[in-house]
Amino acid sequence: MALFKLGAFAQALSGKAGNTVFADTKNGTVVRDFVVPANPRTDKQQNVRGKFRQSTTTFATLPKAKVDLWNRYASNLTVLGRGNKRRKREGIAVFNELTTRFLLASPTGTVPQDPPSTPFTGDTITITVTATPGRLSFTASAPNGTGVTTELLIQPLVNGNRKPLPELYRTAQYYKFAPGNLSREVTVPPGWYAAGYRFVRQTTGQATELQPLGVNQVSLVLEEGGSSRKKMSA
C-alpha cells in the first residue's frame, strides 16, 4: 500500500486501522476485516468501517458536477500497483480515502464535497517516542499548527531485531498537540513496537508520508505488592 507512503495529495489510503484493512485496487479502495484469532469486530474496527461506509454513501449522493470535479482531481494522481507500474486513480477511490481519514480525524465534521485545492506539506514540528511500562509516550516539539492533527502509528514486532514493514503500521489514535499538552500516551501490552507518525489536514483528510520513530520495548506494569498484569491494547 505504498502504504503509508502518501504524497502531498494523499494519493492512497491503505494499510490497517484497528482490525480493518484498506487495500487499494484498480476498482478503488477495498475495506475488509484483518483476520485475527479472536474478537475480529472490535469497537475500533467497527468505527473505521462505519466511517468508510459513511464516505461511500456520501459519494453516491453527490451531484454529477461534484463527481466530475473528483474525477478530474484523481486523474492527476497515480498509485504504484502490481509490477511496480503506476496507474491513475479514480474519483470515487480518492474521495473515499480522503473523507474516511477526515472522519476519523474529525468525527463531528461535515464531509467536504469538493477535492482539495492545494497540496498538504504537513507541519513544522517533530515527534519523539519513549517506552514506559505499559505505554508508548509520544512527545511533540511544539503544538500542531492550525488545522493540523497528528496520526500516531504503531506496529507490534516479534522481537527487537524484526524489521518494521510499512504496510503493517496501524493507527493508534489521532491527537492534536496543543500548548500544555505536548505528550500523548498510547497504552499497549508488553512487547516490542515500532512507532511512527504522520500529519493530517483536518479539513480535507490529506496526509503526509509516514515518519518512523524506531523500535522500543514496552515492559510490564508493576502493581502494588510486586504483581503485574498486562494492559489492553490502545
PALODO-410052 format. One line per field, with one value per residue (C-alpha): residue number from 1; x negated, y, z negated; residue in three letters. Coordinates in steps of 0.001 Angstrom, whole numbers, plus 500000, padded with zeros to 6 digits. Layout:
N
fimi: (NUM; ...) $
px: (X; ...) $
py: (Y; ...) $
pz: (Z; ...) $
marvex: (ALA; ...) $
! end
This chain:
234
fimi: (1; 2; 3; 4; 5; 6; 7; 8; 9; 10; 11; 12; 13; 14; 15; 16; 17; 18; 19; 20; 21; 22; 23; 24; 25; 26; 27; 28; 29; 30; 31; 32; 33; 34; 35; 36; 37; 38; 39; 40; 41; 42; 43; 44; 45; 46; 47; 48; 49; 50; 51; 52; 53; 54; 55; 56; 57; 58; 59; 60; 61; 62; 63; 64; 65; 66; 67; 68; 69; 70; 71; 72; 73; 74; 75; 76; 77; 78; 79; 80; 81; 82; 83; 84; 85; 86; 87; 88; 89; 90; 91; 92; 93; 94; 95; 96; 97; 98; 99; 100; 101; 102; 103; 104; 105; 106; 107; 108; 109; 110; 111; 112; 113; 114; 115; 116; 117; 118; 119; 120; 121; 122; 123; 124; 125; 126; 127; 128; 129; 130; 131; 132; 133; 134; 135; 136; 137; 138; 139; 140; 141; 142; 143; 144; 145; 146; 147; 148; 149; 150; 151; 152; 153; 154; 155; 156; 157; 158; 159; 160; 161; 162; 163; 164; 165; 166; 167; 168; 169; 170; 171; 172; 173; 174; 175; 176; 177; 178; 179; 180; 181; 182; 183; 184; 185; 186; 187; 188; 189; 190; 191; 192; 193; 194; 195; 196; 197; 198; 199; 200; 201; 202; 203; 204; 205; 206; 207; 208; 209; 210; 211; 212; 213; 214; 215; 216; 217; 218; 219; 220; 221; 222; 223; 224; 225; 226; 227; 228; 229; 230; 231; 232; 233; 234) $
px: (500000; 497321; 498989; 498469; 496217; 498596; 497565; 498756; 502103; 502586; 502774; 503848; 505332; 504103; 502869; 504539; 506645; 507524; 508504; 509649; 507524; 507657; 506466; 506032; 507188; 507876; 511550; 510961; 510236; 511475; 512089; 512057; 511504; 507989; 508132; 507260; 507613; 510401; 512797; 512439; 515111; 513579; 515043; 512139; 512693; 516408; 515716; 513375; 515804; 518605; 516627; 515790; 519455; 520433; 517920; 519145; 522766; 521940; 520235; 523319; 525394; 523032; 524358; 522675; 520795; 519109; 518305; 516705; 514522; 513288; 512637; 510540; 508658; 507978; 506834; 503744; 502817; 501158; 500514; 497935; 499659; 498641; 495407; 494291; 496409; 498045; 501712; 504167; 506671; 510457; 512524; 514564; 511414; 509701; 512897; 513340; 509725; 509630; 513081; 512625; 509468; 511211; 513993; 511528; 509576; 512663; 515563; 518108; 517073; 519066; 517620; 516120; 517783; 515009; 511498; 508510; 507420; 503829; 501155; 500585; 496984; 497565; 496378; 493116; 492965; 491241; 492397; 490365; 491397; 490225; 491293; 492567; 494119; 497330; 497158; 495593; 495297; 495318; 493965; 494173; 491576; 494376; 498163; 499687; 500378; 503847; 505975; 503423; 503612; 501169; 501844; 499925; 498978; 497613; 496577; 496153; 492986; 491995; 488683; 486362; 484476; 487542; 487635; 490879; 492876; 494588; 497865; 498168; 498266; 501710; 503376; 503270; 505113; 505319; 504142; 503768; 500837; 501625; 499914; 499614; 500472; 497372; 497348; 499738; 499612; 500745; 501424; 500126; 499365; 495715; 493564; 491604; 493123; 492190; 493726; 494311; 496482; 497827; 499658; 503252; 505049; 508272; 510357; 509542; 508086; 504831; 501813; 498044; 495777; 495111; 492261; 490811; 489613; 487676; 488299; 488956; 489561; 492539; 492309; 494958; 496718; 495753; 498524; 498510; 497230; 494878; 497522; 498028; 500672; 500856; 502527; 505055; 504067; 504965) $
py: (500000; 502325; 502058; 504957; 506368; 509181; 512267; 515816; 514998; 511785; 509550; 506396; 505029; 501562; 499593; 498961; 500921; 498778; 495394; 496866; 496644; 499098; 497757; 499923; 498108; 499069; 499316; 501592; 501177; 497949; 497715; 494283; 492530; 491710; 488083; 487704; 484708; 486194; 489133; 490353; 493017; 495464; 498886; 500499; 498289; 498988; 502708; 502651; 500579; 502948; 505971; 504214; 503340; 506946; 508087; 505759; 506663; 510371; 509937; 508174; 511281; 513823; 515727; 514968; 518279; 517304; 513805; 515336; 517518; 514470; 512539; 515396; 515686; 511951; 511894; 513863; 511301; 507932; 504997; 502236; 498991; 495443; 495028; 498450; 500058; 503382; 503780; 506643; 506931; 507119; 509867; 507587; 505911; 509207; 510630; 507585; 507640; 511309; 511504; 508316; 509767; 513138; 511490; 509568; 512758; 514990; 512706; 515536; 517268; 517604; 515632; 518053; 517660; 519333; 517915; 519676; 522816; 522876; 520323; 519486; 519653; 518775; 520558; 522082; 520170; 516866; 513940; 511616; 508461; 506757; 503485; 503359; 500362; 499552; 502594; 504366; 508082; 510411; 513927; 516865; 519615; 522209; 522383; 521297; 524113; 525409; 522802; 520010; 516918; 514047; 510407; 508224; 504829; 501630; 498179; 495206; 493202; 489652; 490885; 493866; 492581; 492350; 494997; 497028; 496829; 499996; 498175; 496822; 500097; 500697; 503825; 504048; 507368; 510891; 513604; 517355; 518538; 521830; 524235; 522477; 519115; 518126; 514477; 511645; 508107; 505007; 502009; 498691; 495177; 494424; 493684; 495271; 498083; 500199; 503656; 506424; 509373; 511472; 514770; 515072; 518155; 518210; 519923; 517531; 514278; 514815; 513237; 513341; 510347; 508105; 509276; 506216; 506647; 503442; 500382; 500350; 497644; 498122; 496323; 495062; 497458; 496684; 496992; 497219; 494068; 493285; 491684; 492661; 492485; 493185; 496326; 496123; 497439; 501024) $
pz: (500000; 500999; 497877; 495725; 498447; 499143; 501019; 500557; 502169; 500168; 503226; 501451; 498264; 497485; 494539; 491186; 488761; 485783; 487234; 490534; 493669; 496584; 499938; 503000; 506149; 509747; 508820; 505861; 502168; 500591; 496870; 495232; 491916; 490790; 489714; 486041; 483726; 481616; 481407; 485021; 484557; 482129; 481408; 483289; 486324; 486351; 486107; 489113; 491170; 490230; 491417; 494697; 495177; 494488; 497081; 499818; 499076; 499332; 502707; 504061; 503296; 504890; 507916; 511231; 511208; 507924; 509180; 512264; 510008; 508102; 511310; 512689; 509405; 509312; 512948; 511903; 509236; 509644; 507358; 507521; 508447; 509209; 511091; 509817; 512529; 511831; 512666; 512462; 509664; 509836; 508258; 506003; 504633; 503818; 502304; 500058; 498936; 498005; 496440; 494396; 492890; 492500; 490485; 488318; 487590; 487270; 486216; 485914; 489119; 492324; 495226; 497790; 501187; 503165; 503673; 502040; 503858; 502567; 501612; 497959; 496803; 493162; 490025; 488814; 485534; 484782; 482664; 480448; 478619; 475437; 473843; 470278; 468505; 470382; 472651; 475591; 474908; 477922; 477341; 479743; 480049; 480245; 480747; 484044; 486456; 487233; 488954; 488485; 486279; 485765; 486557; 484103; 485549; 484018; 485218; 482841; 483538; 482636; 481245; 481310; 484347; 486574; 489300; 489343; 492568; 493871; 494577; 491032; 489116; 487662; 486367; 482584; 482443; 483796; 481455; 481823; 479725; 478019; 475596; 472244; 473868; 475815; 474739; 475517; 474135; 476028; 473790; 475185; 473920; 473103; 476129; 478967; 481029; 483992; 483768; 486270; 487110; 489919; 490116; 491323; 492598; 490604; 493277; 496147; 494829; 496736; 495031; 495184; 495523; 492548; 490302; 488495; 484918; 484382; 482208; 478461; 475875; 473545; 470204; 467816; 465476; 461885; 459333; 455565; 453902; 456780; 459001; 462608; 465290; 469000; 470192; 473002; 476426; 477254) $
marvex: (MET; ALA; LEU; PHE; LYS; LEU; GLY; ALA; PHE; ALA; GLN; ALA; LEU; SER; GLY; LYS; ALA; GLY; ASN; THR; VAL; PHE; ALA; ASP; THR; LYS; ASN; GLY; THR; VAL; VAL; ARG; ASP; PHE; VAL; VAL; PRO; ALA; ASN; PRO; ARG; THR; ASP; LYS; GLN; GLN; ASN; VAL; ARG; GLY; LYS; PHE; ARG; GLN; SER; THR; THR; THR; PHE; ALA; THR; LEU; PRO; LYS; ALA; LYS; VAL; ASP; LEU; TRP; ASN; ARG; TYR; ALA; SER; ASN; LEU; THR; VAL; LEU; GLY; ARG; GLY; ASN; LYS; ARG; ARG; LYS; ARG; GLU; GLY; ILE; ALA; VAL; PHE; ASN; GLU; LEU; THR; THR; ARG; PHE; LEU; LEU; ALA; SER; PRO; THR; GLY; THR; VAL; PRO; GLN; ASP; PRO; PRO; SER; THR; PRO; PHE; THR; GLY; ASP; THR; ILE; THR; ILE; THR; VAL; THR; ALA; THR; PRO; GLY; ARG; LEU; SER; PHE; THR; ALA; SER; ALA; PRO; ASN; GLY; THR; GLY; VAL; THR; THR; GLU; LEU; LEU; ILE; GLN; PRO; LEU; VAL; ASN; GLY; ASN; ARG; LYS; PRO; LEU; PRO; GLU; LEU; TYR; ARG; THR; ALA; GLN; TYR; TYR; LYS; PHE; ALA; PRO; GLY; ASN; LEU; SER; ARG; GLU; VAL; THR; VAL; PRO; PRO; GLY; TRP; TYR; ALA; ALA; GLY; TYR; ARG; PHE; VAL; ARG; GLN; THR; THR; GLY; GLN; ALA; THR; GLU; LEU; GLN; PRO; LEU; GLY; VAL; ASN; GLN; VAL; SER; LEU; VAL; LEU; GLU; GLU; GLY; GLY; SER; SER; ARG; LYS; LYS; MET; SER; ALA) $
! end
